[in-house]
């Protein structure tokens, strides 16, 4: 028996069909390591019970240790990807990751502006691997065009300090509230700051507004490097907001999800550890009999959220 591939029946009322998972459109680069980028977003959004609508903005050449280069997608092609599906599917949240170029930022921002009521989670990764002139143009465009539309800006403490307070010269680190004040000047309501240094080998992760810290969670620092943590956190937050969670609760659940994903992380190659977003779907592993030494590596990426890798496999 063969199946006819026909157009949808125009007499069918979608509102009468079963309600499916909330849809999240994510603009991000491809990442062949599967650690972050669109691969990480899709896995995370699916793990949180939502449906990902991935739009490719750039092709990143990398392995699990480092980024070598990237090739941008034409801005018109990025827009066409998004608008084609937006004419068909109702989305409940956006996630923005690496948009490839200043032109890509402008193109995506124009699409976002047509849907002002859809919450936007914007993630700012460490872009130290991008050439200086290109990086500066990208950051300027992101600051001017994306931040005014963002509900939450997510990034590591160091990355957000460099991005929002490039002239910061105080000996003490900028506080999450100060970063939130700087983001608010560009229209962003909240910042979720990760890897905030604390005494005694701890790192804080804080949701803040210009009025101060709102919620957060501490992670213990261990000498293991993760890649893809920032994309995991921001994608899970977008998925939870799409499903109707309040921001305060969504941040708490996203941090708990990230914590467990890193705790179950694995090293598929010779580089860094990748979060296991489907830790909950695997049977529990046997505890190590001897409690062997923790994996040791140099922290290589300032968007990492170190956690004791008790189940790194």
C-alpha angles and dihedrals in degrees: 000000000000128000121227114230100214136160117270114277106258090209092066114099108215090205089066093056126088116284110252131197120299113268123233121191112211125193109200147125125271114256115196091198090065089225099112140341118068093332090057092044094051093048092047097046091048091048089054091054099255132111121248124221101193122202116191114226102165143000111236121201108211148122129216091282107046149352116253104181144322139221119211125226116233109267093233090054090051090052093047091052091054100041093047092062096034089062088057108032132048112227128206101195144006129225117195121194129157109347097191102234144004088266089053090051091053093048094049092045090056091054092047092051091064091063105045094160095059111094115243125210108194120196121200110199127194104276098183089125092063117091112264100246093044091046093052093050090049094050092047092052093046091050093049102038111024104034094061088060099042124109092189131014113204126196146119119285093249095045094048092046091053091045102042102027106029092159094052107140103161114123091229119070118259112263122237088249091055090050089049091051090052092048091048089058086067095043103265113137101204141011126210104205118195132194095025104175116245132175122271098035097298130132123205127214112202137184107209141176127193086271093059145273115337107181141334148143136240123234124196115240116239129174096255125108122224128192123199097030095122094049089048093052096045095044093049090049091051091049093051093048089049089054091055103261118151113249096247093052093040092056092050092049092045092053091048090049091049091047092055093042090055092042088057093040122141137201110230095177141010096290135062133339118266123215115251102223092183096055089127093058096057126084112254112268124230115266114250108264097219099032090236123210118290116256110268125213139141116264103248108172127053092214089064120117104203118215134169102273096217092156102033105144 
